[in-house]
């Protein structure tokens, strides 16, 4: 993902100014993430935290949260803007957390640049670091088929919910609920809430 990190590094300041605050977040997304986070037990990882606004928001709710991102420029900005929140440069393809150590993972559009042949890697990592019963909230661009499009930063992908369901189930998750939203003038988006299955009782 070096090309993705480089693309975001080149536009980190522009991205942060435009989208790196809670005022830029859709109110439906904010309610969804807040409800999920408040019902999550244990430490939460903001996986692909960007400029850190979601991590800081969750920290303000009293949640034990850490943010990671592949772009060092984002981590530098997040650390400067939100010094009370722990941030670390790291990849969602190889998360520096012990197996089963987390209660929740927020992956808010952080897998959108993974090619279909590679997206199983971060999903597997989310499953690995979550304890049984821990939850993942995954934001994504919704579409009728898996296809790439010209994202403002670098190429990204749309996914049908059912295709992501299959990949998440293969990574050890049970799907809890799926949300989809389509509005005039905006790309359709979705969010999937899923729970880490207890491997000891899987069939």
Contact map, one row per residue, 1 for C-alpha under 8 A:
11111000000000000000000000000000000000000000000000000000000000000000000000000000000000000000000000000000000000000000000000000000000000000000000000000000000000000000000000000000000000000000000000000000000
11111100000000000000000000000000000000000000000000000000000000000000000000000000000000000000000000000000000000000000000000000000000000000000000000000000000000000000000000000000000000000000000000000000000
11111110000000000000000000000000000000000000000000000000000000000000000000000000000000000000000000000000000000000000000000000000000000000000000000000000000000000000000000000000000000000000000000000000000
11111111000000000000000000000000000000000000000000000000000000000000000000000000000000000000000000000000000000001000000000000000000000000000000000000000010000000000000000000000000000000000000000000000000
11111111100000000000000000000000000000000000000000000000000000000000011000000000000000000000000000000000000000000000000000000000000000000000000000000000000000000000000000000000000000000000000000000000000
01111111110000000000000000000000000000000000000000000000000000000000001000000000000000000000000000000000000000000000000000000000000000000000000000000000000000000000000000000000000000000000000000000000000
00111111111000000000000000000000000000000000000000000000000000000000000000000000000000000000000000000000000000000000000000000000000000000000000000000000110000000000000000000000000000000000000000000000000
00011111111100000000000000000000000000000000000000000000000000000000001000000000000000000000000000000000000000000000000000000000000000000000000000000000100000000000000000000000000000000000000000000000000
00001111111100000000000000000000000000000000000000000000000000000000001111000000000000000000000000000000000000000000000000000000000000000000000000000000000000000000000000000000000000000000000000000000000
00000111111100000000000000000000000000000000000000000000000000000000000000000000000000000000000000000000000000000000000000000000000000000000000000000000000000000000000000000000000000000000000000000000000
00000011111111100000000000000000000000000000000000000000000000000000000000000000000000000000000000000000000000000000000000000000000000000000000000000000100000000000000000000000000000000000000000000000000
00000001111111110000000000000000000000000000000000000000000000000000000011000000000000000000000000000000000000000000000000000000000000000000000000000000000000000000000000000000000000000000000000000000000
00000000001111111000000000000000000000000000000000000000000000000000000000000000000000000000000000000000000000000000000000000000000000000000000000000000000000000000000000000000000000000000000000000000000
00000000001111111100000000000000000000000000000000000000000000000000000000000000000000000000000000000000000000000000000000000000000000000000000000000000000000000000000000000000000000000000000000000000000
00000000001111111111000000000000000000000000000000000000000000000000000000000000000000000000000000000000000000000000000000000000000000000000000000000000000000000000000000000000000000000000000000000000000
00000000000111111111100000000000000000000000000001100000000000000000000000000000000000000000000000000000000000000000000000000000000000000000000000000000000000000000000000000000000000000000000000000000000
00000000000011111111100000000000000000000000000000000000000000000000000000000000000000000000000000000000000000000000000000000000000000000000000000000000000000000000000000000000000000000000000000000000000
00000000000001111111100100000000000000000000000000000000000000000000000000000000000000000000000000000000000000000000000000000000000000000000000000000000000000000000000000000000000000000000000000000000000
00000000000000111111100110000000000000000000000000000000000000000000000000000000000000000000000000000000000000000000000000000000000000000000000000000000000000000000000000000000000000000000000000000000000
00000000000000111111110100000000000000000000000001111000000000000000000000000000000000000000000000000000000000000000000000000000000000000000000000000000000000000000000000000000000000000000000000000000000
00000000000000011111111110000000000000000000000000001100000000000000000000000000000000000000000000000000000000000000000000000000000000000000000000000000000000000000000000000000000000000000000000000000000
00000000000000000001111110000000000000000000000000001100100000000000000000000000000000000000000000000000000000000000000000000000000000000000000000000000000000000000000000000000000000000000000000000000000
00000000000000000000111110000000000000000000000000000000000000000000000000000000000000000000000000000000000000000000000000000000000000000000000000000000000000000000000000000000000000000000000000000000000
00000000000000000111111111000000000000000000000000000000000000000000000000000000000000000000000000000000000000000000000000000000000000000000000000000000000000000000000000000000000000000000000000000000000
00000000000000000010111111101100000000000000000000000000000000000000000000000000000000000000000000000000000000000000000000000000000000000000000000000000000000000000000000000000000000000000000000000000000
00000000000000000000000111111100000000000000000000000000000000000000000000000000000000000000000000000000000000000000000000000000000000000000000000000000000000000000000000000000000000000000000000000000000
00000000000000000000000011111110000000000000000000000000000000000000000000000000000000000000000000000000000000000000000000000000000000000000000000000000000000000000000000000000000000000000000000000000000
00000000000000000000000001111111000000000000000000000000000000000000000000000000000000000000000000000000000000000000000000000000000000000000000000000000000000000000000000000000000000000000000000000000000
00000000000000000000000011111111100000000000000000000000000000000000000000000000000000000000000000000000000000000000000000000000000000000000000000000000000000000000000000000000000000000000000000000000000
00000000000000000000000011111111110000000000000000000000000000000000000000000000000000000000000000000000000000000000000000000000000000000000000000000000000000000000000000000000000000000000000000000000000
00000000000000000000000000111111111000000000000000000000000000000000000000000000000000000000000000000000000000000000000000000000000000000000000000000000000000000000000000000000000000000000000000000000000
00000000000000000000000000011111111100000000000000000000000000000000000000000000000000000000000000000000000000000000000000000000000000000000000000000000000000000000000000000000000000000000000000000000000
00000000000000000000000000001111111110000000000000000000000000000000000000000000000000000000000000000000000000000000000000000000000000001000000000000000000000000000000000000000000000000000000000000000000
00000000000000000000000000000111111111000000000000000000010000000000000000000000000000000000000000000000000000000000000000000000000000000000000000000000000000000000000000000000000000000000000000000000000
00000000000000000000000000000011111111100000000000000000000000000000000000000000000000000000000000000000000000000000000000000000000000000000000000000000000000000000000000000000000000000000000000000000000
00000000000000000000000000000001111111110000000000000000000000000000000000000000000000000000000000000000000000000000000000000000000000001000000000000000000000000000000000000000000000000000000000000000000
00000000000000000000000000000000111111110000000000000000010000100000000000000000000000000000000000000001000000000000000000000000000000000000000000000000000000000000000000000000000000000000000000000000000
00000000000000000000000000000000011111110000000000000000000000100000000000000000000000000000000000000000000000000000000000000000000000000000000000000000000000000000000000000000000000000000000000000000000
00000000000000000000000000000000001111111000000000000000000000000000000000000000000000000000000000000000000000000000000000000000000000000000000000000000000000000000000000000000000000000000000000000000000
00000000000000000000000000000000000111111100000000000000000000000000000000000000000000000000000000000011000000000000000000000000000001100000000000000000000000000000000000000000000000000000000000000000000
00000000000000000000000000000000000000111110000000000000000000000000000000000000000000000000000000000011000000000000000000000000000001000000000000000000000000000000000000000000000000000000000000000000000
00000000000000000000000000000000000000011111000000000000000000010000000000000000000000000000000000000111000000000000000000000000000000000000000000000000000000000000000000000000000000000000000000000000000
00000000000000000000000000000000000000001111100000000000000000111000000000000000000000000000000000000111000000000000000000000000000000000000000000000000000000000000000000000000000000000000000000000000000
00000000000000000000000000000000000000000111110000000000000000111100000000000000000000000000000000000111110000000000000000000000000000000000000000000000000000000000000000000000000000000000000000000000000
00000000000000000000000000000000000000000011111000000000000000001111000000000000000000000000000000000101110000000000000000000000000000000000000000000000000000000000000000000000000000000000000000000000000
00000000000000000000000000000000000000000001111110000110000000001111000000000000000000000000000000000000111100000000000000000000000000000000000000000000000000000000000000000000000000000000000000000000000
00000000000000000000000000000000000000000000111110000000000000000011100000000000000000000001000000000000111101000000000000000000000000000000000000000000000000000000000000000000000000000000000000000000000
00000000000000000000000000000000000000000000011111000000000000000011110000000000000000000011000000000000001111000000000000000000000000000000000000000000000000000000000000000000000000000000000000000000000
00000000000000000000000000000000000000000000011111111110000000000011100000000000000000000000000000000000000101000000000000000000000000000000000000000000000000000000000000000000000000000000000000000000000
00000000000000010001000000000000000000000000000111111000000000000001101001100100000000000000000000000000000000000000000000000000000000000000000000000000000000000000000000000000000000000000000000000000000
00000000000000010001000000000000000000000000000011111000000000000000000001101100000000000000000000000000000000000000000000000000000000000000000000000000000000000000000000000000000000000000000000000000000
00000000000000000001000000000000000000000000000011111111000000000010000001101100010000000000000000000000000000000000000000000000000000000000000000000000000000000000000000000000000000000000000000000000000
00000000000000000001110000000000000000000000000011111111100000000000000000000100000000000000000000000000000000000000000000000000000000000000000000000000000000000000000000000000000000000000000000000000000
00000000000000000000110000000000000000000000010010011111110000000000000000000000000000000000000000000000000000000000000000000000000000000000000000000000000000000000000000000000000000000000000000000000000
00000000000000000000000000000000000000000000010010011111111000001110000000000000000010000000000000000000000000000000000000000000000000000000000000000000000000000000000000000000000000000000000000000000000
00000000000000000000000000000000000000000000000000011111111100000000000000000000010010000000000000000000000000000000000000000000000000000000000000000000000000000000000000000000000000000000000000000000000
00000000000000000000010000000000000000000000000000001111111110000000000000000000000000000000000000000000000000000000000000000000000000000000000000000000000000000000000000000000000000000000000000000000000
00000000000000000000000000000000010010000000000000000111111111111000000000000000000000000000000000000000000000000000000000000000000000000000000000000000000000000000000000000000000000000000000000000000000
00000000000000000000000000000000000000000000000000000011111111111000000000000000000010000000000000000000000000000000000000000000000000000000000000000000000000000000000000000000000000000000000000000000000
00000000000000000000000000000000000000000000000000000001111111100000000000000000000000000000000000000000000000000000000000000000000000000000000000000000000000000000000000000000000000000000000000000000000
00000000000000000000000000000000000000000000000000000000111111100000000000000000000000000000000000000000000000000000000000000000000000000000000000000000000000000000000000000000000000000000000000000000000
00000000000000000000000000000000000000000000000000000000011111110000000000000000000000000000000000000000000000000000000000000000000000000000000000000000000000000000000000000000000000000000000000000000000
00000000000000000000000000000000000011000011000000000000011111111000000000000000000000000000000000000000000000000000000000000000000000000000000000000000000000000000000000000000000000000000000000000000000
00000000000000000000000000000000000000000111000000000000011001111100000000000000000000000000000000000000000000000000000000000000000000000000000000000000000000000000000000000000000000000000000000000000000
00000000000000000000000000000000000000000011110000000010011000111110000000000000000011000000000000000000000000000000000000000000000000000000000000000000000000000000000000000000000000000000000000000000000
00000000000000000000000000000000000000000001110000000010000000011111000000000000000011110000000000000000000000000000000000000000000000000000000000000000000000000000000000000000000000000000000000000000000
00000000000000000000000000000000000000000000111110010010000000001111100000000000000011110000000000000000000000000000000000000000000000000000000000000000000000000000000000000000000000000000000000000000000
00000000000000000000000000000000000000000000111111000000000000000111110000100000000000111111000000000000000000000000000000000000000000000000000000000000000000000000000000000000000000000000000000000000000
00000000000000000000000000000000000000000000001111000000000000000011111101100000000000011111000000000000000000000000000000000000000000000000000000000000000000000000000000000000000000000000000000000000000
00001000000000000000000000000000000000000000000100000000000000000001111100000000000000001111000000000000000000000000000000000000000000000000000000000000000000000000000000000000000000000000000000000000000
00001101100000000000000000000000000000000000000001000000000000000000111111100000000000001000000000000000000000000000000000000000000000000000000000000000000000000000000000000000000000000000000000000000000
00000000100000000000000000000000000000000000000000000000000000000000111111110000000000001000000000000000000000000000000000000000000000000000000000000000000000000000000000000000000000000000000000000000000
00000000100100000000000000000000000000000000000000000000000000000000001111111000000000000000000000000000000000000000000000000000000000000000000000000000000000000000000000000000000000000000000000000000000
00000000100100000000000000000000000000000000000001110000000000000000101111111100000000000000000000000000000000000000000000000000000000000000000000000000000000000000000000000000000000000000000000000000000
00000000000000000000000000000000000000000000000001110000000000000001101111111110000000111000000000000000000000000000000000000000000000000000000000000000000000000000000000000000000000000000000000000000000
00000000000000000000000000000000000000000000000000000000000000000000000111111111000000000000000000000000000000000000000000000000000000000000000000000000000000000000000000000000000000000000000000000000000
00000000000000000000000000000000000000000000000000110000000000000000000011111111100000000000000000000000000000000000000000000000000000000000000000000000000000000000000000000000000000000000000000000000000
00000000000000000000000000000000000000000000000001111000000000000000000001111111111000100000000000000000000000000000000000000000000000000000000000000000000000000000000000000000000000000000000000000000000
00000000000000000000000000000000000000000000000000000000000000000000000000111111111011100000000000000000000000000000000000000000000000000000000000000000000000000000000000000000000000000000000000000000000
00000000000000000000000000000000000000000000000000000000000000000000000000011111111000000000000000000000000000000000000000000000000000000000000000000000000000000000000000000000000000000000000000000000000
00000000000000000000000000000000000000000000000000000000000000000000000000001111111000000000000000000000000000000000000000000000000000000000000000000000000000000000000000000000000000000000000000000000000
00000000000000000000000000000000000000000000000000010001000000000000000000000111111110000000000000000000000000000000000000000000000000000000000000000000000000000000000000000000000000000000000000000000000
00000000000000000000000000000000000000000000000000000000000000000000000000000111111111000000000000000000000000000000000000000000000000000000000000000000000000000000000000000000000000000000000000000000000
00000000000000000000000000000000000000000000000000000000000000000000000000000000011111000000000000000000000000000000000000000000000000000000000000000000000000000000000000000000000000000000000000000000000
00000000000000000000000000000000000000000000000000000011001000001110000000000010011111100000000000000000000000000000000000000000000000000000000000000000000000000000000000000000000000000000000000000000000
00000000000000000000000000000000000000000000000000000000000000001110000000000010001111110000000000000000000000000000000000000000000000000000000000000000000000000000000000000000000000000000000000000000000
00000000000000000000000000000000000000000000000000000000000000000111000000100110000011111000000000000000000000000000000000000000000000000000000000000000000000000000000000000000000000000000000000000000000
00000000000000000000000000000000000000000000000000000000000000000111100000100000000001111100000000000000000000000000000000000000000000000000000000000000000000000000000000000000000000000000000000000000000
00000000000000000000000000000000000000000000000000000000000000000001111100100000000000111110000000000000000000000000000000000000000000000000000000000000000000000000000000000000000000000000000000000000000
00000000000000000000000000000000000000000000000000000000000000000001110000000000000000011111011100000000000000000000000000000000000000000000000000000000000000000000000000000000000000000000000000000000000
00000000000000000000000000000000000000000000000100000000000000000001110000000000000000001111111000000000000000000000000000000000000000000000000000000000000000000000000000000000000000000000000000000000000
00000000000000000000000000000000000000000000001100000000000000000001110000000000000000000111111000000000000000000000000001001100000000000000000000000000000000000000000000000000000000000000000000000000000
00000000000000000000000000000000000000000000000000000000000000000000000000000000000000000011111000000000000000000000000011001000000000000000000000000000000000000000000000000000000000000000000000000000000
00000000000000000000000000000000000000000000000000000000000000000000000000000000000000000111111100000000000000000000000001001000000000000000000000000000000000000000000000000000000000000000000000000000000
00000000000000000000000000000000000000000000000000000000000000000000000000000000000000000111111110000000000000000000000000001000100000000000000000000000000000000000000000000000000000000000000000000000000
00000000000000000000000000000000000000000000000000000000000000000000000000000000000000000100011111000000000000000000000000000000000000000000000000000000000000000000000000000000000000000000000000000000000
00000000000000000000000000000000000000000000000000000000000000000000000000000000000000000000001111101000000000000000000000000000100000000000000000000000000000000000000000000000000000000000000000000000000
00000000000000000000000000000000000000000000000000000000000000000000000000000000000000000000000111111000000000000000000000000000100000000000000000000000000000000000000000000000000000000000000000000000000
00000000000000000000000000000000000000000000000000000000000000000000000000000000000000000000000011111000000000000000000000000001111000000000000000000000000000000000000000000000000000000000000000000000000
00000000000000000000000000000000000000000000000000000000000000000000000000000000000000000000000001111100000000000000000000000001111100000000000000000000000000000000000000000000000000000000000000000000000
00000000000000000000000000000000000000000000000000000000000000000000000000000000000000000000000011111110000000000000000000000000111000000000000000000000000000000000000000000000000000000000000000000000000
00000000000000000000000000000000000000000111100000000000000000000000000000000000000000000000000000011111100000000000000000000000111001000000000000000000000000000000000000000000000000000000000000000000000
00000000000000000000000000000000000000011111000000000000000000000000000000000000000000000000000000001111100000000000000000000000011011100000000000000000000000000000000000000000000000000000000000000000000
00000000000000000000000000000000000010011111100000000000000000000000000000000000000000000000000000000111110000000000000000000000010001111000000000000000000000000000000000000000000000000000000000000000000
00000000000000000000000000000000000000000001111000000000000000000000000000000000000000000000000000000111111000000000000000000100010000111000000000000000000000000000000000000000000000000000000000000000000
00000000000000000000000000000000000000000001111000000000000000000000000000000000000000000000000000000001111100000000000000000000000000011100000000000000000000000000000000000000000000000000000000000000000
00000000000000000000000000000000000000000000011100000000000000000000000000000000000000000000000000000000111111100000000000000000000000011110000000000000000000000000000000000000000000000000000000000000000
00000000000000000000000000000000000000000000011110000000000000000000000000000000000000000000000000000000011111100000000000000000000000001111000000000000000000000000000000000000000000000000000000000000000
00000000000000000000000000000000000000000000000100000000000000000000000000000000000000000000000000000000001111110000000000000000000000000111100000000000000000000000000000000000000000000000000000000000000
00000000000000000000000000000000000000000000001110000000000000000000000000000000000000000000000000000000001111111000000000000000000000000010000000000000000000000000000000000000000000000000000000000000000
00000000000000000000000000000000000000000000000000000000000000000000000000000000000000000000000000000000001111111100001001000000000000000001000000000000000000000000000000000000000000000000000000000000000
00000000000000000000000000000000000000000000000000000000000000000000000000000000000000000000000000000000000011111100000000000000000000000001100000000000000111000000000000000000000000000000000000000000000
00010000000000000000000000000000000000000000000000000000000000000000000000000000000000000000000000000000000001111110000000000000000000000000000000000000011110000000000000000000000000000000000000000000000
00000000000000000000000000000000000000000000000000000000000000000000000000000000000000000000000000000000000000111111111000000000000000000000000000000000000110000000000000000000000000000000000000000000000
00000000000000000000000000000000000000000000000000000000000000000000000000000000000000000000000000000000000000001111111000000000000000000000000000000000000010000000000000000000000000000000000000000000000
00000000000000000000000000000000000000000000000000000000000000000000000000000000000000000000000000000000000000000111111100000000000000000000000001000000000000000000000000000000000000000000000000000000000
00000000000000000000000000000000000000000000000000000000000000000000000000000000000000000000000000000000000000000111111100000000000000000000000000000000000000000000000000000000000000000000000000000000000
00000000000000000000000000000000000000000000000000000000000000000000000000000000000000000000000000000000000000000111111110000000000000000000000000000000000000000000000000000000000000000000000000000000000
00000000000000000000000000000000000000000000000000000000000000000000000000000000000000000000000000000000000000100111111111100000000000000000000000000000000000000000000000000000000000000000000000000000000
00000000000000000000000000000000000000000000000000000000000000000000000000000000000000000000000000000000000000000001111111110000000000000000000000000000000000000000001000100000000000000000000000000000000
00000000000000000000000000000000000000000000000000000000000000000000000000000000000000000000100000000000000000000000011111111000000000000000000000000000000000000000000000000000000000000000000000000000000
00000000000000000000000000000000000000000000000000000000000000000000000000000000000000000001110000000000000000100000001111111100000000000000000000000000000000000000000000000000000000000000000000000000000
00000000000000000000000000000000000000000000000000000000000000000000000000000000000000000000000000000000000000000000001111111110000000000000000000000000000000000000001100100000000000000000000000000000000
00000000000000000000000000000000000000000000000000000000000000000000000000000000000000000000000000000000000000000000000111111111000000000000000000000000000000000000000000110000000000000000000000000000000
00000000000000000000000000000000000000000000000000000000000000000000000000000000000000000001111000000000000000000000000011111111100000000000000000000000000000000000000000000000000000000000000000000000000
00000000000000000000000000000000000000000000000000000000000000000000000000000000000000000001000000000000100000000000000001111111110000010000000000000000000000000000000000000000000000000000000000000000000
00000000000000000000000000000000000000000000000000000000000000000000000000000000000000000000000000000000000000000000000000111111111000000000000000000000000000000000000000111000000000000000000000010000000
00000000000000000000000000000000000000000000000000000000000000000000000000000000000000000000000000110000000000000000000000011111111000000000000000000000000000000000000000000000000000000000000000000000000
00000000000000000000000000000000000000000000000000000000000000000000000000000000000000000000001011111100000000000000000000001111111000000000000000000000000000000000000000000000000000000000000000000000000
00000000000000000000000000000000000000000000000000000000000000000000000000000000000000000000000000111111100000000000000000000111111111100000000000000000000000000000000000000000000000000000000000010000000
00000000000000000000000000000000000000000000000000000000000000000000000000000000000000000000000000111110000000000000000000000011111111000000000000000000000000000000000000000000000000000000000000010000000
00000000000000000000000000000000000000000000000000000000000000000000000000000000000000000000000000010000000000000000000000000000011111000000000000000000000000000000000000000000000000000000000000111110000
00000000000000000000000000000000000000000000000000000000000000000000000000000000000000000000000000000010000000000000000000000000011111100000000000000000000000000000000000000000000000000000000000111100000
00000000000000000000000000000000000000011000000000000000000000000000000000000000000000000000000000000111000000000000000000000000011111110000000000000000000000000000000000000000000000000000000000110000000
00000000000000000000000000000000000000010000000000000000000000000000000000000000000000000000000000000011100000000000000000000000010011111000000000000000000000000000000000000000000000000000000011110000000
00000000000000000000000000000000000000000000000000000000000000000000000000000000000000000000000000000001111000000000000000000100000001111100000000000000000000000000000000000000000000000000000111110000000
00000000000000000000000000000000100100000000000000000000000000000000000000000000000000000000000000000001111100000000000000000000000000111110000000000000000000000000000000000000000000000000001111000000000
00000000000000000000000000000000000000000000000000000000000000000000000000000000000000000000000000000000011110000000000000000000000000011111000000000000000000000000000000000000000000000000001110000000000
00000000000000000000000000000000000000000000000000000000000000000000000000000000000000000000000000000000001111000000000000000000000000001111100000000000000000000000000000000000000000000000111100000000000
00000000000000000000000000000000000000000000000000000000000000000000000000000000000000000000000000000000000110110000000000000000000000000111110000000000000001100000000000000000000000000000111000000000000
00000000000000000000000000000000000000000000000000000000000000000000000000000000000000000000000000000000000010010000000000000000000000000011111000000000000011100000000000000000000000000011110000000000000
00000000000000000000000000000000000000000000000000000000000000000000000000000000000000000000000000000000000000000000000000000000000000000001111100000000000001111000000000000000000100000011110000000000000
00000000000000000000000000000000000000000000000000000000000000000000000000000000000000000000000000000000000000000000000000000000000000000000111111100000000001111000000000000000000000000001000000000000000
00000000000000000000000000000000000000000000000000000000000000000000000000000000000000000000000000000000000000000000000000000000000000000000011111000000000000110000000000000000000000000000000000000000000
00000000000000000000000000000000000000000000000000000000000000000000000000000000000000000000000000000000000000000000000000000000000000000000001111100000000001110000000000000000000000000000000000000000000
00000000000000000000000000000000000000000000000000000000000000000000000000000000000000000000000000000000000000000001000000000000000000000000001111110000000011110000000000000000000000000000000000000000000
00000000000000000000000000000000000000000000000000000000000000000000000000000000000000000000000000000000000000000000000000000000000000000000001011111000000011100000000000000000000000000000000000000000000
00000000000000000000000000000000000000000000000000000000000000000000000000000000000000000000000000000000000000000000000000000000000000000000000001111100001111000000000000000000000000000000000000000000000
00000000000000000000000000000000000000000000000000000000000000000000000000000000000000000000000000000000000000000000000000000000000000000000000000111110001111000000000000000000000000000000000000000000000
00000000000000000000000000000000000000000000000000000000000000000000000000000000000000000000000000000000000000000000000000000000000000000000000000011111011100000000000000000000000000000000000000000000000
00000000000000000000000000000000000000000000000000000000000000000000000000000000000000000000000000000000000000000000000000000000000000000000000000001111111100000000000000000000000000000000000000000000000
00000000000000000000000000000000000000000000000000000000000000000000000000000000000000000000000000000000000000000000000000000000000000000000000000000111111000000000000000000000000000000000000000000000000
00000011001000000000000000000000000000000000000000000000000000000000000000000000000000000000000000000000000000000000000000000000000000000000000000000011111000000000000000000000000000000000000000000000000
00010010000000000000000000000000000000000000000000000000000000000000000000000000000000000000000000000000000000001000000000000000000000000000000000000111111100000000000000000000000000000000000000000000000
00000000000000000000000000000000000000000000000000000000000000000000000000000000000000000000000000000000000000001000000000000000000000000000000000011111111110000000000000000000000000000000000000000000000
00000000000000000000000000000000000000000000000000000000000000000000000000000000000000000000000000000000000000011100000000000000000000000000000000011110011111000000000000000000000000000000000000000000000
00000000000000000000000000000000000000000000000000000000000000000000000000000000000000000000000000000000000000011110000000000000000000000000100001111000001111100000000000000000000000000000000000000000000
00000000000000000000000000000000000000000000000000000000000000000000000000000000000000000000000000000000000000010000000000000000000000000001111011111000000111110000000000000000000000000000000000000000000
00000000000000000000000000000000000000000000000000000000000000000000000000000000000000000000000000000000000000000000000000000000000000000001111111100000000011111011000000000000000000000000000000000000000
00000000000000000000000000000000000000000000000000000000000000000000000000000000000000000000000000000000000000000000000000000000000000000000011111000000000001111111000000000000000000000000000000000000000
00000000000000000000000000000000000000000000000000000000000000000000000000000000000000000000000000000000000000000000000000000000000000000000011000000000000000111111100000000000010000000000010100000000000
00000000000000000000000000000000000000000000000000000000000000000000000000000000000000000000000000000000000000000000000000000000000000000000000000000000000000011111110000000000000000000000000000000000000
00000000000000000000000000000000000000000000000000000000000000000000000000000000000000000000000000000000000000000000000000000000000000000000000000000000000000111111111000000000000000000000000000000000000
00000000000000000000000000000000000000000000000000000000000000000000000000000000000000000000000000000000000000000000000000000000000000000000000000000000000000111111111100000000000000000000000000000000000
00000000000000000000000000000000000000000000000000000000000000000000000000000000000000000000000000000000000000000000000000000000000000000000000000000000000000001111111110000010000000000000000000000000000
00000000000000000000000000000000000000000000000000000000000000000000000000000000000000000000000000000000000000000000000000000000000000000000000000000000000000000111111111000000000000000000000000000000000
00000000000000000000000000000000000000000000000000000000000000000000000000000000000000000000000000000000000000000000000100100000000000000000000000000000000000000011111111100000000000000000000000000000000
00000000000000000000000000000000000000000000000000000000000000000000000000000000000000000000000000000000000000000000000000100000000000000000000000000000000000000001111111111110000000000000000000000000000
00000000000000000000000000000000000000000000000000000000000000000000000000000000000000000000000000000000000000000000000000000000000000000000000000000000000000000000111111111110000000000000000000000000000
00000000000000000000000000000000000000000000000000000000000000000000000000000000000000000000000000000000000000000000000000000000000000000000000000000000000000000000011111111000000000000000000000000000000
00000000000000000000000000000000000000000000000000000000000000000000000000000000000000000000000000000000000000000000000100110010000000000000000000000000000000000000001111111000000000000000000000000000000
00000000000000000000000000000000000000000000000000000000000000000000000000000000000000000000000000000000000000000000000000010010000000000000000000000000000000000000000111111100000000000000000000011010000
00000000000000000000000000000000000000000000000000000000000000000000000000000000000000000000000000000000000000000000000000000010000000000000000000000000000000000000000111111110000000000000000001111000000
00000000000000000000000000000000000000000000000000000000000000000000000000000000000000000000000000000000000000000000000000000000000000000000000000000000000000000000000110011111000000000000000001111000000
00000000000000000000000000000000000000000000000000000000000000000000000000000000000000000000000000000000000000000000000000000000000000000000000000000000000000000000100110001111110000000000000111100000000
00000000000000000000000000000000000000000000000000000000000000000000000000000000000000000000000000000000000000000000000000000000000000000000000000000000000000000000000000000111110000000000000111100000000
00000000000000000000000000000000000000000000000000000000000000000000000000000000000000000000000000000000000000000000000000000000000000000000000000000000000000000000000000000011111000000000000111000000000
00000000000000000000000000000000000000000000000000000000000000000000000000000000000000000000000000000000000000000000000000000000000000000000000000000000000000001000000000000011111100000000011110000000000
00000000000000000000000000000000000000000000000000000000000000000000000000000000000000000000000000000000000000000000000000000000000000000000000000000000000000000000000000000000111110000000011100000000000
00000000000000000000000000000000000000000000000000000000000000000000000000000000000000000000000000000000000000000000000000000000000000000000010000000000000000000000000000000000011111000001111000000000000
00000000000000000000000000000000000000000000000000000000000000000000000000000000000000000000000000000000000000000000000000000000000000000000000000000000000000000000000000000000001111100001110000000000000
00000000000000000000000000000000000000000000000000000000000000000000000000000000000000000000000000000000000000000000000000000000000000000000000000000000000000000000000000000000000111110111100000000000000
00000000000000000000000000000000000000000000000000000000000000000000000000000000000000000000000000000000000000000000000000000000000000000000000000000000000000000000000000000000000011111111000000000000000
00000000000000000000000000000000000000000000000000000000000000000000000000000000000000000000000000000000000000000000000000000000000000000000000000000000000000000000000000000000000001111100000000000000000
00000000000000000000000000000000000000000000000000000000000000000000000000000000000000000000000000000000000000000000000000000000000000000000000000000000000000000000000000000000000000111110000000000000000
00000000000000000000000000000000000000000000000000000000000000000000000000000000000000000000000000000000000000000000000000000000000000000000000000000000000000000000000000000000000001111111000000000000000
00000000000000000000000000000000000000000000000000000000000000000000000000000000000000000000000000000000000000000000000000000000000000000000110000000000000000000000000000000000000001101111100000000000000
00000000000000000000000000000000000000000000000000000000000000000000000000000000000000000000000000000000000000000000000000000000000000000000111000000000000000000000000000000000000111100111110000000000000
00000000000000000000000000000000000000000000000000000000000000000000000000000000000000000000000000000000000000000000000000000000000000000011110000000000000000000000000000000000000111000011111000000000000
00000000000000000000000000000000000000000000000000000000000000000000000000000000000000000000000000000000000000000000000000000000000000000011110000000000000000001000000000000000011110000001111100000000000
00000000000000000000000000000000000000000000000000000000000000000000000000000000000000000000000000000000000000000000000000000000000000001111000000000000000000000000000000000000011100000000111110000000000
00000000000000000000000000000000000000000000000000000000000000000000000000000000000000000000000000000000000000000000000000000000000000011110000000000000000000001000000000000011111000000000011111000000000
00000000000000000000000000000000000000000000000000000000000000000000000000000000000000000000000000000000000000000000000000000000000000111100000000000000000000000000000000000011110000000000001111100000000
00000000000000000000000000000000000000000000000000000000000000000000000000000000000000000000000000000000000000000000000000000000000000111000000000000000000000000000000000001111100000000000000111110000000
00000000000000000000000000000000000000000000000000000000000000000000000000000000000000000000000000000000000000000000000000000000000111110000000000000000000000000000000000001111000000000000000011111000000
00000000000000000000000000000000000000000000000000000000000000000000000000000000000000000000000000000000000000000000000000000010011111110000000000000000000000000000000000011100000000000000000001111100000
00000000000000000000000000000000000000000000000000000000000000000000000000000000000000000000000000000000000000000000000000000000000110000000000000000000000000000000000000011100000000000000000000111110010
00000000000000000000000000000000000000000000000000000000000000000000000000000000000000000000000000000000000000000000000000000000000110000000000000000000000000000000000000000000000000000000000000011111110
00000000000000000000000000000000000000000000000000000000000000000000000000000000000000000000000000000000000000000000000000000000000100000000000000000000000000000000000000010000000000000000000000001111110
00000000000000000000000000000000000000000000000000000000000000000000000000000000000000000000000000000000000000000000000000000000000000000000000000000000000000000000000000000000000000000000000000000111110
00000000000000000000000000000000000000000000000000000000000000000000000000000000000000000000000000000000000000000000000000000000000000000000000000000000000000000000000000000000000000000000000000000111111
00000000000000000000000000000000000000000000000000000000000000000000000000000000000000000000000000000000000000000000000000000000000000000000000000000000000000000000000000000000000000000000000000001111111
00000000000000000000000000000000000000000000000000000000000000000000000000000000000000000000000000000000000000000000000000000000000000000000000000000000000000000000000000000000000000000000000000000000111
